[in-house]
């Protein structure tokens, strides 16, 4: 019966697209990385964009 129980999943922290626009200077001119599209979701959700770009999909 233990094999029939599905273990609970816990949300994972994700980020949006990282590109050169995510780098901005701070007050002293040093580069800072910003990420305005952070979200929580299912741990397998981050694999979906990789599959979309796959030739096999």
N, C-alpha and C positions, 0 to 999 in steps of 0.2 A: 504494500500500500504506500510505502514511502516514495516509490517511484512515480506515483500519480499526483503528488503534491508539487505544484509549481511554486518556486521560490519567488518572493516579492522582488520587484525591481525598484530601484531608487533613482530619483532624478539626477541627471548629470548637468554640469555647467557647460554651455556651448557659446561660441562666438560667431559673429557674422563673417562676411568676406574681409580678409585682410589684404589691403592694397596700399599703395604709396600715399593715398589720401588719409590714412590712419596715423600718419606721423606729422606732428605739429611742434613748433618750438615753444618752450616755456618762456618765462619772463627773462631769463638770462641767455636765451638763444639755444639752449641744449635741446636735442630732439626728445620728444615724448610720444609714446604709443597710446593712442586712444581707441576705444572699442565701444561705440554706442549701441551695438546690437547684441548684447549679452542676454542669454535667456536660459531657462532650465527646461529640460525635456528628457524623453526616453533615451537611454544610452545607445540605442541602435539608430536613432534619427540622424546622427552625424555621418553615418555611412551612406545615406541615400544620395547626396550630391556626388559622391565618388562613383556610385553605380550609374548615375545619369550620364557621366562622362565616359563610361566604359563602352568599348566597341561591342562587347558581348551582350549588353543590356538591350 
